[in-house]
Amino acid sequence: MADLVIQSDGFSIGMTDFSKQYRDWIKKQKQSVETAMKRWMRVYGAEVQRKAKHNTPEFDEEGYGNNPSSLTNSIIVTEVEDLMDKLRISIGVADTWSSNYETWYEQKWGVPPPWGVAGPDLAIFLHENWSAVAGERAFESAARKEGRYGSIVGDRFLARAAEDASDPRGLAVTARQIFQETVRGR
């Protein structure tokens, strides 16, 4: 047991250091902050996923709501991973996604699509170059979706969703609420 005394301009504060209790308190605070960060990352991931689904172009006749294999419904968020001293969450298109659009393209044009036939390759291609390959019908579908959600549908749908969800004002409010609930027990 050690004593810590702080003196300043005639005032002194004495404090006894109970090392085990102090270490336990520090450990509890670290766990509370880690729990709050994991909750915040889940909330942020869900918000990016929601915004990305609004930004994603649809190629399905019936719309993404009725088709579980559509590009929009393939946007996933992984659980928060604890990597030593870092936390990580991944947001993107599932590796298992495959598109009916590739089959349609080959039937319509008689040649395989220039991007290949692997779903993940097509997802990357569409993310970067959608407006270059989209036809009139795709742009009409995008305009209808933009009208429903008020977001821009097309290229860089995941990147734009992450940027939109990273609005500092919204993040600060969300983070403050989560930390108050977790750390302060409210």
N, C-alpha and C positions, 0 to 999 in steps of 0.2 A: 504494500500500500504506500503510495507516494502522495505528498501534498503539493498542490500547485497554488501559488499565491501570485496574484497580479496586483501591482501597485501603480497608481497613476495620480499625481497631484494630490497626495494626502488621502486618497481613497484606496482601500485594499479589498480584494475579493479573495476569499479562501475557498478552495475546492479540493475535496479528497478524491483521488483517482482509484475507484474500485475497478481494477483492470478486467476481471471476468465479466462483471456487469456491463462495463463499457464496451467490451468486445461483443457481447451478446446484443447490446443495443445497436451497435454499428451493423452487425449482421442482419438484424431485423429490418433496419432502415434500407439496407441494400436490397433485401428481398422485396420490400414494399415498392421501391423504385423500379426494380426489374419487372415486377408484376404489372405495375402501371404502364411501363413502356410496352410490354407485350400486349396489353389491352389497347393502347393507343395504336400500335402497329396493326392490330386486327381491324380496328375502326377505319384507319387510313386505307388498308387493303380493300375493305368492303366498299369504301367510297370510290376508289380508283376503279374497281371492278364495275360498279354501277355506272359510272361516267363512261367507261370504255364500251360497255354494252350499248349505250346511247350513241356513241361515235362510230360504231362498227358498221360497215356496209353490209347489206343483206342481199343474198342472191337467191333466196328461196321464194318460191311463188306464194307460199302460205305465211311467210314471215317467221321470224325467229321464235316467237312465242309458242308455236305449235311444233317446232322441229328441234328436238334435243341435240341433233348433230350439226346445227348451224354454227357458223363462225362466232356469232354473238354469244350463243350458249356455251361455247367452248372456252370462254375466258374464265380462268380460274385463279384463285389465290391460295397459296400454300399456307400451312400452319407456320407459326413463328418458330424458327430454328434457333437453338442456343448453340453458338459456335464459340466455345471458350469464353472470351470476354465480349463477344459481339452477338447481336441478335440480327436475324435476317428473315425477310419475307419475300416471296417471289410472286409476281403477278404477270400473267401472260396467257397465251393460247396453249391448251393442253397438247402434249406430244401425240396423243392418240387421235386428234382431230383429223378427219379426212373429208374432203369436199365432194359433193355431188356435182359441183360446177365443172370440175375437171372432165368428168364423163360427158356432161352436156357440151362442153367446148369441143371435145373430140368428135362427138356425133354431129354437131353443127358444121364444123369446119373440115372434118375428115382427117385432121392431123392432131397429134398430141399437143397439149399446150406447151408454149415455149419455156415455161418454168418447171416442167417436169410433172410428176404425178404424186409426189409426196405431200401430204397435208401440211406439215410444218414448213416446208419450203414455200408452199403457196401462201401460207399465213404471213410469212416474212415478206414475200413479194407484194402481197396486197397491202400490208402495212406501209410499205415504202412507195408503191407505185399504183395504187388503186385508180387514181384519176386518169392515168395514162392508158389503162386497159378497159375501163368501164365504158359501157355503151349507153345509148339513150335510155333504155329501160332501167339500167342500174342508177343513172342519175335521177330519173323520175322517182324510183324507190327511195333514194337517198333524200330527195326533197320532201317526200311524204314523211319520212322518219324525222327529219329536221323539224318539220312542222309539229310533230307529236311531242318531241323532247326539247326543242329549242337549242340543240347542240349541232355542231358541224359534223356531218357524216363523211368519212373518207379517209384519205391518207393519214398515217401516223396516229391512228385512233388510240393506241395504248399510251404513246408518249404525251399526246394532248390531254388524255384523262389524268395522267400523273401530274402534269403541270396544273391542271384545273383544280385537282384535289389538294395541291400544295399551297393554296392561297393562305398566306401567313395569318390573316385574321381568323379564318375558319379553323386552322390548325391550332392557334393559340387558345381559342375558346374550348375546343375539344380536349386538348391536352390539359388545360386547367381543370375541367370537369372531371376527367379521369383521375388526375393526381389527387384532387380533393376527395374523391370517392375511395381511392385505394390507400393512399398514404395517410390521410387524416381520418379515415374510417367513416366518411359521411355517405 
